[in-house]
Amino acid sequence: MNNVTVEFFHDVICSFCFPMSYRMRQLQKMMPEAQIVHRSYALIKSERDFDEMFGSRATAKSEILSHWEQANQNDDLHRFNISGMHKAEFPFPASMKALTACKAAYFTAGDAGYWDVFDALQNALFVQNSNIEDPDIISECIRHSGIDFAKWEQHYNSGDTKEAVEKDLILAKQYGIEGVPCLIIDGKDRISGAQPLAQIIQAIRGAAEIQEKTSPEGAACRLDGGKINCD
């Protein structure tokens, strides 16, 4: 198979993106010819979105944790600490601070740096039940990733980084993406949802060989009528 570019659209707060990132790590080892490009997608862009989707930010948590239950079943390692998150007292985080942190990591250390920070932030939320909108938690994840913190901090505070996140969101709309995780292969073919690794590999190989191939949708978190639905 020739080299293939796979754009991996995801959100740090997306529960189904957690198992999907694990599978994409495995895929990268099995298919080194695949260039994986990380793209931002915001399920909850601002605090106002909590009000529109769930009635209030305070009431969002119980519904979101039901999504975690489903995602934990999808996760190959069943890593979600759901009981711990029920006990956590901070409001459920929105998307943009963590997405900006990941994009700043990209400008610091490329897609590899982005991926390490993305995984660290997801682990902090889903396993450690930490508030990934807290600057100290974000900083801890950055330091744990091993990238240059001072350089990352400059990018994190840069308007160019925020603009780059917004460009990803625009690109997602241009592709017609309504939920994540989502893979776009060579700018044409789509794999939707956290599908099994074997199915992802088969779809990528098929898309690389046959243009206009579309795979069935898997489990994902979607924006549907102003609500987040995960299935």
N, C-alpha and C positions, 0 to 999 in steps of 0.2 A: 504493500500500500504506500502511495506517495505521502509526503508530509501533509498534514491536515491541521487547520486552525479551528480550535474549539473555544468559543466565547462562553464562559461560565458565569451566568447572571445569578446573583444571590444577594441575600440580605443577612446581616449579622444576627438579627433577631428572628429570622425564619427558622422554625424548628426542623423542617424537612431538609433545609440546607446543611444541617449538621451531619446527618448520615450521608448526604450526597457528597460533601467535601471529603469524607473518609474514603468513599468509593472512587472519587476522582484521583485521590492520591494513589490508590492501587492501580487505577487505569494508567496513570502516568508512568508507573514502573513497567507495566505490561505493554504499553504502546508509547515508547519514547519518541516516536515520530510525530506524535500529536502535540502541537503547541497549544497549551491551555492559557487563555487570556482571561483575567478576572474582571468582571463588570459589576457595578453597583446597581441595586434595585431597592427602592425604599417602600416597604409595606406601610410604615407609619412615619410620615415625613415630619409631622409637627404634632404638638400636644392637641391641637384642634382636631386632628384626625381621630384621636381616642374618643372624643365627644361624638363625632359623627358616626363612628363604627360601633361603639359599645355603649353609648350614652354618657359615659364619663371615663376618665382614666382610672378612677378607683374601682369601677366595676369591670374593667377590661381583663383583669388578672385571671378570674375564674374561668372565663371562656377560653382565654389563651392557653391556660394550663390543660384544658381538655384537648387542645391541639398537640400539646406535649405528649399526652398519653398515646395518641395515634403515632406520633413521630418516633416515640420510644419503641413501639412495636416494629416500626420500619427500620430502625437503627440496628445494624448488624451486631453491635456491642452492647446495646441497651444501656446507654450511658447516662440518660437523663435523671437528674436528681429532682424529681417532682415534689416529693414531700418536703425537701429543703426549701424549694421555691415557695411553697404554700406558707412557710413560716417567715420568709423574708419580708421585711417591712418597707422596702423602698418601692416607689411606683414602677410599673413595668416600663422599661426603656423604649424610647423611640429610636428610629434608624440612623439619623443623620450624623451624630457625633462619631459613632463607631464606623460608619461608612467612610467618613472623612479621615479617620485614623488609618483605615486600611489603604485608602488612596494615597495618603502621605507616605505610607510604607512603600507603596509602589514607586513613588518618585525617589525614595531613598535607596531601595534595594530591589527594584524590579518586581516582576510577578511573583518570584519566590518569596520576597519580603512581604508582599501583600498577603500571600497565602498563609504564611506563618502567623502574621498578626490576625488575620481573619479567624484562623483556627483557635488562636489563643483567646480571642474575645468571645468566640462561641463557647469554648470550654469554660470560661469564666462565668458566663451566664447560665448555661444549661447544666453544668456539673457542679461548679463552685457556688452558684447562686449569688454572684456578685453583680452590682449595678454597673453595667458597662457604659452608662452615661457619666459616671463619676470620674473626674479627671485623674484621680489617683489610681483607680483601677485600670484605666486606659494606659497610663504611664507604666504601671506594673507589667501589663501585657506587652508593651513595646520593649521594655528592658528584657523581659523573658525571651523575646524573639531573637535577641542578639544583634539587631540592626543598630546603626549609629543613632543614638537617641537625640543628640543635638541637631543633627541634620534632619531627622524625622520631625522634631518640634518646629523647625523653621517651615517645613512644608505643611505641617498641620495648621499652622496659623496663617498660611498664605491663601489669598483669594483665588489663586490659580488652581489650588487643590480642590477647593469647593466648587469651582467652575467645572473641573474635570468630573466630579461626581455628578453634577447636573447634566453634563454631556452624556454620561452613561444612561441616565434616566430618560433622556430624550431618545437615545438610541434604542432603548427597550421599547418605547412607544412606536418607533419606526418599524421595529420587528413585529409589533403586535403582541408583545409579551404581556400577559395579564397575571402571571404568577411565577413564583420561583420555588425550587431551583429550575433553571431552564438552560439548555445548551443550544447554541447556534453553531452549526458546522459550516465552515467556509462561507459564512454570510448568507446561507440559503436554507439549509435543512435544520429541523428543530427536534430536540428531545425534551419533552416536558415532564417534570416531576422527578422524585427520588426513586428511580427505577433500579432493579437489581443490576449488579455490575455486569453480568453476562449479557443482559439485554442492552445496556449502554454500549458495550463494546461491539455487539452485533449491529446496533443502529449506526454507530459511527463508521464502521467498516462498510455497511451497506450504503450509507449516505455518500461516502467517499467514492464508491464504485458506481452508484446509480443516482443521478441527479433527481431532485424533486421527490425524494423518498421522505415520507413522514411516519414517525413512530407513534404508537398509541400513547396516551397520556398516563403518567404515573402520579403518585401522591405529591401534592404541592400545597403551598400557601398562596391563595389567590385573592386579588381585589375584585369583589363581586358586589356591585350595587352599593358601594360605599362601606362594605363589610369585608373583613378578612375571613375567608373560609379555607380550612385546611382539611384535605382528604387524600 
